[in-house]
Amino acid sequence: MISPTPPRSALFVPANRPERIPKALASGADIVIVDLEDAVAPEAKPEARRALSAFLEGAPDGAVWVRINAADTKDFAEDLALCRDQAGIAGLVVPKAENVDALAEAGADGVALMPLIESARGLQALPELAQAPGVIQLSFGALDLGLDLGIEPNSEGGDWMLNQARYQIILQSRLAGLAPPIDTVHPEFRDMGVVERAARRAVEMGFAGMLCIHPRQVAVVNQTFLPTADQVAWATRVIEAAEQDAGAGQVDGQMIDAPVMARARRLMASAKRD
């Protein structure tokens, strides 16, 4: 079921750096994802699990999400054992999602799931993954997906291919009745103009938010995923005109029909988040 307030920003923090978790929670990110996978070296994963366990002992309900390791790794079962029945965990991010059996195992205790599409097999299985029990939102990993598909990074053709994946993820999210998906991370964390442009593109495509790898990205992403002042002004004019004229009114030379009204109400609802 679509959440009324899907996250705009989802900030990763390494599980083996537990001192960073409170800072991430204070960053303004809509959700914080404690990462047991890519951010943690293989030899450091046992200690990362211990650090996460210690944090969860005093964590409030639903404090963090956790990215577990992929289903084809030896760490998958140990991650799930740690995360079982933990009130401090709001949900699990499942990397390299490719089959519903792994999702069923990850969500066996009813925890919310966010599969990451990171391979050709994941894209092929996307309709089934989106419909799997427990899944509330989709996202994807551009680096892993690009590597699997043989895409040239930071190239026009590579971007075109990744946008085809974005289309499929948005489409299947809508067909499954999920919240709009979260766009992949952007590696830039110094030039916020670059981050803003990437986030703006994601907004225009229909994404609800964006994965973040650095706290500096959070404020820019949050702001970009809010309607602009011009959009709010337009939506206000549309709603006021519709209330004053029960017939087919118009605003800015545009007839006010049902889709126009629906967009105006959606923009106003989104603007009230902050």
Secondary structure, DSSP 8 states (H G I E B T S, - for coil): ---SS--SEEEEEETT-TTHHHHHHTTT-SEEEEESSTTS-GGGHHHHHHHHHHHHHT--TT-EEEE---TTSTHHHHHHHHHTT-TTEEEEEETT---HHHHHHHTTT--EEEEEE-SHHHHHTHHHHHHSTTB---EE-HHHHHHHHT--TTSHHHHHHHHHHHHHHHHHHHHTT----EE---S--S-HHHHHHHHHHHHHHT-SEEEESSHHHHHHHHHHTS--HHHHHHHHHHHHHHHH-SS--EETTEE--HHHHHHHHHHHHHHTT-
